[in-house]
Amino acid sequence: MLQLENVVKTFGALRAVDGVSLKVEKSTITGLIGPNGAGKTTLFNAIAGNHVPDGGSIMLGGQEIAGLRADQVFHRGLGRTFQIPRPLGTLTVLENMLLVPGGQVGEKFWNTWLRRGRVRAQDAANLEKAREVVEFVGLASLADQPARVLSGGQQKLLELARILMVNPSVILLDEPAAGVNPVLLETLIERIVELNRRGITFLLIEHNMDMVMRLCNPVIVMAQGKVVMQGTPDEVRRDPRVVEAYLGDQP
């Protein structure tokens, strides 16, 4: 589903991503772990179009996406969340959702007169889908509330919900557990598992090792901009290179 070959991203003399090659198989939940500064988020930014890589290939479903803009990557079926959620706080939860679908007929102002019926039909379909997705992620009771009133965990659910408006094939999750209370974290995990059961592929960065070991197989380990290893959760937990780079003295 997602294949990287020798991806490089530099900032001056710093090689934040240093020749990374990896594969994310279809319908898996793949974990990406490593110490702070390992290059994980920079790699996400290169995949998702937030950074242009300085070298290498990034293939999504067999098509090259390296160098595409973030919006182009998004509408090819790859969505990503951020460590710090970025909702439009003055808009309601539903309004945040309705901004997502691209190519809406009503975006051209003359269509509100010339193609009024199609605009109304598309708006109604988008609203119906938005309500279904908001219900799925557990935010239905807050659908008409401004996004600024949501907790950190609820904002992460909203980010996931926004991605679901475009029927993604791959979702990149950047530290989904950070700042989320245990109850909402269970909701988030349940939704990830259900979406994966429906065929969506996930690649997630996470420092919560309990969540990684519970959800992810395989797990990829990065350190100093490079991939250190890839394996099952048990293999990763026991690998001395991982213990040295990240896990410390955990049994």
Number of C-alpha atoms within 10 A of each C-alpha: 16 20 18 19 15 15 22 23 24 16 9 7 6 10 16 22 28 20 17 20 16 16 15 20 15 17 17 20 25 25 29 24 27 24 16 13 13 21 24 27 20 20 21 21 19 25 29 27 20 17 18 18 21 16 17 15 21 25 16 21 15 10 13 14 20 23 20 17 15 21 14 14 20 20 16 18 17 25 25 24 23 16 16 14 18 14 20 13 15 13 15 19 29 24 18 21 26 19 12 17 15 13 8 15 18 17 11 10 10 11 14 15 10 10 13 13 12 15 19 14 12 14 16 12 11 19 16 11 16 25 17 14 22 23 15 13 19 18 21 17 9 17 20 13 18 18 23 16 14 18 14 17 22 23 22 30 25 28 21 25 24 26 23 22 19 17 15 18 20 28 24 24 25 22 20 26 22 16 14 17 13 11 9 18 20 14 15 22 16 13 17 21 15 12 15 19 12 10 15 19 24 26 24 25 23 21 20 13 14 9 16 21 17 10 19 19 17 23 25 25 23 24 23 18 23 22 22 15 16 20 15 15 19 12 14 21 19 13 14 14 15 21 15 10 16 20 19 10 8 8 7
